[in-house]
Structure formats: C-alpha cells, structure tokens
C-alpha cells in the first residue's frame, strides 16, 4: 500500500489504519504527485490510497500516469487506486471512475469505512488473480458498486444470522465445517449450511474437502471476503 495525501497528519493517520489490518503493509507515505510516481516506480504497490487535491498535480492525473507506465512496461504489476478525498464534484467522481479507481471515499470518513473498502479491494484483486473463466456472478460482483457484504440476501435468509455466520468464519482463518459453525453460533446445522453455501456461491467463502477419522470428506468453509 502506498498512501498519497498532501496533509502529513492525515497521511500518517490513514497509514496507521492500513497497518492495523492483517495482510496489508504500508510501503510509503508521500505528499505530492511527483513523489507518488517515484514511490510507485520504486515500491510497485498493489494499491494506492490517493488524494485528489495535491500541490503539483491532481490525483486523477497521477493515476493516469501510473496506467501509462503500465502500458509502457508489460512486466509492471498493475496497481489499483482508492481515492480518499474531500472532492464532491460529480465531474471529478466521474473522472476518477473513468481513470480506473476501485472506489472513492469522501472525507471525513471512519476507520471502519476505509478498512471495509480496503478489504473489498483486496478481495477483488485476489478473486481476479484466481479466476480462469469467469461466471456471470463473478463479473457482477467485480463490477458492482457496493462491497459484497452489502448485497441483498435471498429470500429466507436473515441479515443478522448472515452477520453471525460471517463473524464466525472470520474468526477461523483455517476454515470450519457447517457443524462447527452451527455449534459456535448456536444454530442448527441445516441453517448454518445454508448461509455457508450462500457465501460460497457468492464468492465470499472458499470450500475445500477435509477428511476426518471416518474417511468421509466433509465440506470446510473459509472466508475470503
């Protein structure tokens, strides 16, 4: 992660928010467009937190320069950009979208809002890296405007139970079975299985087969976001 903001204290704060998250590392805090381009060339980050208002060039121009550098060098890793800015003009937001931003957060925002979008960006990147041939639901999720967790649930599934199952999955990075999820969440196994399968179908849980003492395989679910 590269953090780009002209305000030194804001950049430091956002860097701290990023550093608190597992799987994320801040490689630099910079404060203008030229520094951002040099840092991106040196560190080759996966994601840039990018302000619009910079003293030498705007953030959209920075992102366009990064895209141009990728086109010139086919070996260069593609970088994603999440705009974090006070700019509210619809034209600016449209330009950010056309430049290829993964999302756009308007200041001020909460730590949880930023971290949710970071997890969303990381999830999309991981999903694209793993995809061979995409299903339509994969494409719908990738091009959706909302994080996966905010979509409407199918009929018969309740939001509070979905949140309970999600929290349970997140606590077990190694994965767990429907029986284990049911026991921990005080749910029936059938109910837990329905939510786990929903998360698997929508790409937020990964399913593997785990063999126990009986020799029969058991479906094991792991949250991937």
N, C-alpha and C positions, 0 to 999 in steps of 0.2 A: 504494500500500500504506500502510495505517495500522497501526502497532504499538501494542497496548494491553497494558501489564503494570505491576503495582504496583512491581516491583523495577526501579529505574533502570538498574542494570548489565545485567540480563537483557534489558530492552527495547533497550538500546544494542547488545548482542551480536546479538540477533535482527535488528535493523535493519541491522547490518553484513552478516549472512548474506544478507539480501534484496538489499542494494546490490551485492553481488558478482555478481548474476545479470543477464545481458543481458535487456533488456525489462522490468525491474522498477525501480520508483522508490519510495523511502520519502518520503511526504509529511508524516509526523509521528510522534513518539514521545510517547505520553501514558500517564498512570499511574492514572487512575480512570475510572469510568463517565461522570461528567458531562463530563470533558474529552474522552472518546471521542465522545460525542454531538455536542459542539460542533465537534470536528475533522472528524467525518464530514459535518456540515452544511456546513462551510466548504470542505473539500477534495473531497468527493464521490469517495472512493476506490473502486476496483474490488473490492478485497479487504482485509479487516481480520484481522490476527493478534490473537486475542482471548483473554485470560486469563479463567478463571472467577473466581478469588479477587481481587476488587478492594475497596478500602476503603469505598466508598459503596454499591455495588450489584454484583450478580454479573454475569458476562459474558453469561449467558443472557438476563437482563433487558435488557442493553444491546442484544443482537441483536434482541430482540422490539421494543424502541423503534425501532430502525432500520427494521424491517419495517413498523411502524405509520406511520412517517414516509413511507415509500414509498407506502403506501396512500392517505395524505392528499394526496400530490403526485404526480400521474401522470407529470410530466416528470422526476422524480428518477430518476437512474440506480440500478439495483438493485445492491446490494453483496453480495458473498459473504463468508463468515466461516470462518476456520480456527481452531479452538480450540487453544491451546497452554497446557497446564495440568498441575498435579500432581494434580488431582481424578481419583480412580479409581473412585468410586462408580458402579455401573451405572445408578442412577436419574438421576444428573447427565448421564451419557453419553446416556441415552435422551432427556432433556430437550433436550440440545444438538442431537441429530438431529432432533427434532420442531420445533425452532426454525429449522431450515434450514441447519445447518452443513454445509460441504462435506467436512470431515474433522475429526479430533480426535487431537492428538498429546499423549502423556503425558510430562511432564518426568521425568528429563532425557532428551533425545534428541540425536542427532548433527546436525551441519550438513547432511550429505547427506540425512538423513531429512526435514528441514524443506524443503530445496530440491527434493526429489523431489515432495513434496506441493504445493509452490508451482507447479511445472511442470504437475502434474496439474490443479490448479485453473484455471490459465491456459488449458490445453488444452481443458478442458470449456467454459470461457467462450467461447473462440474457436469451438469446434465449434457451440455453440448459436447464436452470432451468425450463423454461416454457413448453418445449417440452414434449409431451407424446409419440405419434407415429410420427416419422419424415417423411416428404415428401422428395423426391429426391432433390428438390431445396433447402430445409433446409440443407441437407447433403452437397450439392455442395457449399453452402455459408460458412458453418462451416469449410470445408476442403480446401477452396480456399486459394490461396497465396496472394490475394490482398484484401484490405478493400472493403466492399460492394459498396462504392461510386465510386470506380474506374472501375467498370464493364462497358462494352459497353451497350449503350441504344438500345432498339428495334427500328426497322425502323419506322420513323415518329415522333420520339421524339428527341428533340434538347437538347444538353448538357447545354446551357446557361439557357434555361427555366427550366430544371430539377434542376439546382442550385438555381434558383429563388424560386421555389416551396419548395425546401429543406430548404432554409433560412427562408421562411415564416413559415413553420412547426416548425422549431426550436425555433422561437420567441414565439410560442403559446404552452407552455407545457401542457395546459389544453385541447388542441386539437381544431380543427376548421373544418367547413364544406367546401365542394367544392365551394359554393357560397361565403363564407367569404374569402377563399384563392384567388378566382378569383378577388374579389373586391380589396384586398390588393395588389395583384401582377399585376393588370391591365391586366388580362387575361379573355378570355371567360370562362364561367362555364364549358363548354364541354372540353376545353383544360385543365383546372385545374383538372377536374375529371380524365382525362386520366393519368396525372402524379401522382396524388394521388393514383389511383388504381395500377399503376406500382410499386410505393413504397410499397403499401400494399402487392402486390403479391410477392415481393422480400424480405419481412420481415422487411423492414425499417420503415414502418408505421403500427400502430395498428388501427383497425377500430372498433368503437362502434356505437350503435344506440342512438341517442339523440332525445327526444320528445319535440316538440315546442308547441306553442299555438294552432296549427291546430289539434294536436293529431296524426299527421302522423309522423312516425320516419324518422329522417334524419341521413345519414351516417356522422360520425365525425371521423377525422383522427388525430392521434397523433404520432409524430416522436419518434421512439425507436432506431434508428441507425443501 
